[in-house]
Amino acid sequence: MSVSNSTLKNYNLESILTISNLTKKFGYLTAVKDLSFTINKGNVYGILGPNGSGKSTTLGIVLNVVNKTEGDFHWFDGNTSTHDALKKVGAIIERPNFYPYMTASQNLKLVCRIKGVNYDKIDEKLEIVGLLDRKNSKFKTYSLGMKQRLAIASALLNDPEILILDEPTNGLDPQGIHQIREIIKQIAAKGTTILLASHLLDEVEKVCSHVVVLRKGVKLYSGRVDEMISSHGFFELKCNKQEELVSFLENHNAFGNIKIQDDLVTAFLNEPMKSEDFNKQLFEQNIILTHLVQRKESLEEQFLQLTDNQKN
Ligand SMILES: Nc1ncnc2c1ncn2[C@@H]1O[C@H](COP(=O)(O)OP(=O)(O)OP(=O)(O)O)[C@@H](O)[C@H]1O
């Protein structure tokens, strides 16, 4: 295969993390299965999935704290060792852990010394997370939200190319959740790429531009969040000849997933269709409906549909 130098250069410039056919097994349990996706510079990515879907395992593998079973991943252009690449990554994958009797500022000084970063960065990063005026308070006096914000400041000290957060708002009150989300958006607006794991659809919808949906370690969807939102909706249908209706829907290109619950059939559209056109088509096949409602599903419904109803 021939790839021109300029294509290669552009591609390499943009790519932050490439995951290819990654699999992780814990004994008989497959936590991540044949997972592939790419993270490009400047976007905010969400790994979305219910508990146990393999989000933390995936983050652990790319951060070199969990060993992969099969597949591969590489950081940046692929020519940097994972060890060196991780120097350009800021990650919070556990609960923030600082010295309780030291102030925020003293705690960050320690981190600066470990990371080889100038102390000048401390105030700059505390400002971003809204803690500059509390920099001389002891860590133990901080609320949970403030602790999480301090962890973000700490992860930002070395000006990472990418910030990785595992469930960044877990356990916080609504105000704390709002603050963290706003901070993430601000950091992203300044050009830092972000990868966050969340089981909250709402969080991904509010914060992320791109999403990878996982269920039991398997990727169900990856792409832009707005494209996932822009679905074509679905029809709710009832008919005395349900078998004929379902067979018609299954053979119709415009329909994807079909759900049957007692006498109610829900048919999800792959493309736009007006209810009157659909009704006419059915009528021509001698299928007479007793109930027809066209709806547009919410992102939440789509997520539940993706994670609950799709068979592996
Ligand atoms: N060290 C381990 N040993 C055995 N099984 C593990 C280990 N770590 C994770 N698992 C299992 O792997 C699966 C994926 O877990 P993982 O923590 O990656 O999911 P998650 O999507 O991050 O969920 P959560 O939000 O609950 O942490 C789960 O079934 C979990 O029990």
The ligand as an ORCA input file, in Angstrom:
! r2SCAN-3c Opt
* xyz 0 1
  N      -8.853     -7.486     38.269
  C      -9.948     -8.096     37.836
  N     -10.108     -9.420     38.001
  C     -11.214    -10.065     37.540
  N     -12.224     -9.455     36.891
  C     -12.117     -8.132     36.684
  C     -10.979     -7.374     37.152
  N     -11.166     -6.075     36.799
  C     -12.356     -6.034     36.167
  N     -12.928     -7.242     36.090
  C     -14.222     -7.565     35.454
  O     -14.180     -7.093     34.126
  C     -15.436     -6.566     33.733
  C     -15.251     -5.123     33.279
  O     -14.932     -4.323     34.409
  P     -14.590     -2.763     34.312
  O     -14.240     -2.300     35.692
  O     -13.614     -2.548     33.234
  O     -15.981     -2.171     33.873
  P     -16.490     -0.681     33.931
  O     -17.269     -0.489     32.688
  O     -15.368      0.243     34.201
  O     -17.502     -0.702     35.127
  P     -17.527      0.142     36.491
  O     -18.031      1.486     36.109
  O     -18.477     -0.633     37.340
  O     -16.103      0.114     37.004
  C     -16.353     -6.707     34.927
  O     -17.114     -7.870     34.767
  C     -15.394     -6.847     36.101
  O     -15.948     -7.611     37.133
*
